[in-house]
Amino acid sequence: MGVSKDHLAPHRSQARGGPLRGGRSHTTPGGGLLLEARGLLFDNDGVLVDSEPSVVRSWSRWAVDSGLDPAEVLAAVPGRRAADTVAVFVKPEDVARSTELITRYELEDVAGTVAVPGVRDLVAQLGDVPWAVVTSGVRELATARLRAAGVPVPEVVVTAEDVVEGKPHPEPYLTGAGRLGVPPGDLIVLEDSPSGVSAGLAAGATVLGIGRTALDSDAPAVVRDLTGARWTPGGLLLPDAALLRRP
């Protein structure tokens, strides 16, 4: 099912600084940054959980088994569904089989997954706040990594199986917003990859980049991680010490 382009426009504009789609930001007296919102849409890998060692091992194993250069394959992985990455390297008739293989490799290697700093403290604050996970991974892998990292699995989890178009298309985040029943412009998308950032911006949400990789994206605000992040009645409050880029 397609996504109406009418949903791609931003809902509000930022009160100060550069464009911050979907919401408003305010610098606090202590130098922190408040992103106004009613809820949160989290990417999974690199935002909620640190699965990078597993990803490197699993995709390198798949590349070698497929007669491919692991470095070239790994460069194509971030922010993509596994099937979309696989499709870059194998014949169309081999995509399904190869996707099943890499999924199996990743599921066999979830034990070392840990939470990104600050995540468990932030999630514990959310209570009745609408929030969801929107990931390019398949459902079984996404939930396995969350559980391995000790991060609660929310009621709404949007995975590769739930959308026709993956990131950077806005469909995953529009789907997440629709399932929460909250307009995209009232939500913050938390993303680490440039393709995920593009998806969140195209959906009309406020986008917060996580980690240094996000500095190479169009995310207006970027934090090192979620250490010290607090949910307030007005939205997400980020400490000055965590900010790598401000809007």
NORPE-V333409 format. One record per run of one state. SS is the DSSP state (h for helix, s for strand, l for the rest). FROM is the first residue (numbers start at 1). LEN is the number of residues. If there is no record, write none. Layout:
<<SS & FROM & LEN> <SS & FROM & LEN>>
This chain:
<<l & 1 & 4> <h & 5 & 4> <l & 9 & 16> <s & 25 & 3> <l & 28 & 5> <s & 33 & 4> <l & 37 & 2> <s & 39 & 4> <l & 43 & 2> <s & 45 & 1> <l & 46 & 3> <s & 49 & 2> <l & 51 & 1> <h & 52 & 14> <l & 66 & 4> <h & 70 & 6> <l & 76 & 6> <h & 82 & 8> <l & 90 & 2> <h & 92 & 16> <l & 108 & 6> <s & 114 & 2> <l & 116 & 3> <h & 119 & 6> <l & 125 & 5> <s & 130 & 5> <l & 135 & 4> <h & 139 & 11> <l & 150 & 6> <s & 156 & 3> <l & 159 & 1> <h & 160 & 3> <l & 163 & 8> <h & 171 & 10> <l & 181 & 3> <h & 184 & 3> <s & 187 & 5> <l & 192 & 2> <h & 194 & 9> <l & 203 & 3> <s & 206 & 5> <l & 211 & 1> <h & 212 & 5> <l & 217 & 4> <s & 221 & 3> <l & 224 & 6> <s & 230 & 3> <l & 233 & 2> <s & 235 & 4> <l & 239 & 1> <h & 240 & 3> <s & 243 & 3> <l & 246 & 2>>
